[in-house]
Amino acid sequence: MTVLPSLMVDTTDVHRMHKRNKVSNHELRLAEFIV
């Protein structure tokens, strides 16, 4: 259960980064895969 919140926070961070730096969908998916 501890991993779930951590993953959620990571996903939010990635989304924020994506919106801030306008990362391409490919890079966003790669980041999600790494997470």
N, CA, C and O atoms as a GROMACS GRO file, in nm:
protein
  140
    1MET      N    1   0.085  -0.121   0.000
    1MET     CA    2   0.000   0.000   0.000
    1MET      C    3   0.088   0.126   0.000
    1MET      O    4   0.049   0.232  -0.047
    2THR      N    5   0.208   0.109   0.054
    2THR     CA    6   0.298   0.227   0.057
    2THR      C    7   0.347   0.261  -0.082
    2THR      O    8   0.379   0.376  -0.112
    3VAL      N    9   0.353   0.159  -0.168
    3VAL     CA   10   0.403   0.183  -0.304
    3VAL      C   11   0.300   0.261  -0.387
    3VAL      O   12   0.337   0.340  -0.474
    4LEU      N   13   0.173   0.238  -0.360
    4LEU     CA   14   0.068   0.304  -0.437
    4LEU      C   15   0.078   0.456  -0.426
    4LEU      O   16   0.086   0.524  -0.528
    5PRO      N   17   0.077   0.512  -0.304
    5PRO     CA   18   0.085   0.659  -0.291
    5PRO      C   19   0.212   0.712  -0.356
    5PRO      O   20   0.210   0.816  -0.421
    6SER      N   21   0.323   0.642  -0.338
    6SER     CA   22   0.451   0.687  -0.396
    6SER      C   23   0.437   0.696  -0.547
    6SER      O   24   0.480   0.794  -0.608
    7LEU      N   25   0.378   0.594  -0.606
    7LEU     CA   26   0.361   0.592  -0.752
    7LEU      C   27   0.271   0.708  -0.794
    7LEU      O   28   0.297   0.774  -0.895
    8MET      N   29   0.166   0.731  -0.718
    8MET     CA   30   0.071   0.839  -0.750
    8MET      C   31   0.144   0.973  -0.748
    8MET      O   32   0.127   1.055  -0.838
    9VAL      N   33   0.225   0.994  -0.646
    9VAL     CA   34   0.300   1.120  -0.635
    9VAL      C   35   0.395   1.133  -0.754
    9VAL      O   36   0.406   1.240  -0.813
   10ASP      N   37   0.463   1.023  -0.788
   10ASP     CA   38   0.556   1.026  -0.901
   10ASP      C   39   0.483   1.062  -1.029
   10ASP      O   40   0.530   1.143  -1.109
   11THR      N   41   0.366   1.001  -1.049
   11THR     CA   42   0.289   1.029  -1.170
   11THR      C   43   0.251   1.177  -1.175
   11THR      O   44   0.256   1.239  -1.281
   12THR      N   45   0.212   1.232  -1.060
   12THR     CA   46   0.175   1.374  -1.056
   12THR      C   47   0.295   1.460  -1.093
   12THR      O   48   0.283   1.557  -1.167
   13ASP      N   49   0.411   1.424  -1.039
   13ASP     CA   50   0.533   1.500  -1.068
   13ASP      C   51   0.562   1.496  -1.219
   13ASP      O   52   0.596   1.597  -1.280
   14VAL      N   53   0.548   1.378  -1.276
   14VAL     CA   54   0.574   1.363  -1.420
   14VAL      C   55   0.476   1.449  -1.499
   14VAL      O   56   0.514   1.515  -1.595
   15HIS      N   57   0.352   1.448  -1.457
   15HIS     CA   58   0.250   1.527  -1.527
   15HIS      C   59   0.284   1.676  -1.518
   15HIS      O   60   0.271   1.751  -1.614
   16ARG      N   61   0.327   1.717  -1.400
   16ARG     CA   62   0.363   1.859  -1.380
   16ARG      C   63   0.481   1.895  -1.470
   16ARG      O   64   0.482   1.999  -1.535
   17MET      N   65   0.580   1.808  -1.472
   17MET     CA   66   0.698   1.832  -1.556
   17MET      C   67   0.656   1.838  -1.702
   17MET      O   68   0.703   1.923  -1.778
   18HIS      N   69   0.566   1.747  -1.740
   18HIS     CA   70   0.520   1.742  -1.879
   18HIS      C   71   0.452   1.874  -1.917
   18HIS      O   72   0.472   1.926  -2.027
   19LYS      N   73   0.373   1.925  -1.827
   19LYS     CA   74   0.301   2.049  -1.856
   19LYS      C   75   0.399   2.168  -1.852
   19LYS      O   76   0.384   2.263  -1.929
   20ARG      N   77   0.496   2.162  -1.765
   20ARG     CA   78   0.589   2.274  -1.748
   20ARG      C   79   0.687   2.280  -1.866
   20ARG      O   80   0.706   2.385  -1.928
   21ASN      N   81   0.749   2.167  -1.896
   21ASN     CA   82   0.848   2.164  -2.005
   21ASN      C   83   0.789   2.117  -2.136
   21ASN      O   84   0.858   2.110  -2.238
   22LYS      N   85   0.658   2.085  -2.134
   22LYS     CA   86   0.592   2.039  -2.257
   22LYS      C   87   0.670   1.923  -2.319
   22LYS      O   88   0.704   1.925  -2.437
   23VAL      N   89   0.698   1.824  -2.236
   23VAL     CA   90   0.771   1.707  -2.286
   23VAL      C   91   0.684   1.630  -2.385
   23VAL      O   92   0.562   1.624  -2.371
   24SER      N   93   0.748   1.572  -2.484
   24SER     CA   94   0.673   1.496  -2.584
   24SER      C   95   0.608   1.373  -2.520
   24SER      O   96   0.655   1.325  -2.417
   25ASN      N   97   0.502   1.323  -2.580
   25ASN     CA   98   0.432   1.207  -2.526
   25ASN      C   99   0.526   1.088  -2.513
   25ASN      O  100   0.515   1.010  -2.419
   26HIS      N  101   0.617   1.075  -2.607
   26HIS     CA  102   0.710   0.961  -2.604
   26HIS      C  103   0.796   0.966  -2.477
   26HIS      O  104   0.812   0.866  -2.408
   27GLU      N  105   0.850   1.083  -2.448
   27GLU     CA  106   0.934   1.096  -2.329
   27GLU      C  107   0.850   1.076  -2.204
   27GLU      O  108   0.896   1.014  -2.107
   28LEU      N  109   0.729   1.128  -2.205
   28LEU     CA  110   0.641   1.114  -2.088
   28LEU      C  111   0.616   0.966  -2.062
   28LEU      O  112   0.620   0.921  -1.947
   29ARG      N  113   0.589   0.891  -2.168
   29ARG     CA  114   0.562   0.748  -2.152
   29ARG      C  115   0.687   0.677  -2.100
   29ARG      O  116   0.678   0.587  -2.017
   30LEU      N  117   0.802   0.718  -2.148
   30LEU     CA  118   0.927   0.656  -2.104
   30LEU      C  119   0.944   0.680  -1.953
   30LEU      O  120   0.979   0.589  -1.878
   31ALA      N  121   0.918   0.803  -1.911
   31ALA     CA  122   0.932   0.836  -1.770
   31ALA      C  123   0.835   0.752  -1.687
   31ALA      O  124   0.871   0.700  -1.582
   32GLU      N  125   0.712   0.738  -1.736
   32GLU     CA  126   0.613   0.658  -1.663
   32GLU      C  127   0.658   0.513  -1.655
   32GLU      O  128   0.639   0.447  -1.553
   33PHE      N  129   0.720   0.464  -1.764
   33PHE     CA  130   0.767   0.326  -1.765
   33PHE      C  131   0.878   0.307  -1.662
   33PHE      O  132   0.882   0.207  -1.590
   34ILE      N  133   0.969   0.404  -1.657
   34ILE     CA  134   1.080   0.396  -1.561
   34ILE      C  135   1.025   0.394  -1.419
   34ILE      O  136   1.072   0.320  -1.333
   35VAL      N  137   0.924   0.479  -1.397
   35VAL     CA  138   0.864   0.485  -1.262
   35VAL      C  139   0.798   0.351  -1.235
   35VAL      O  140   0.741   0.331  -1.128
   0.00000   0.00000   0.00000
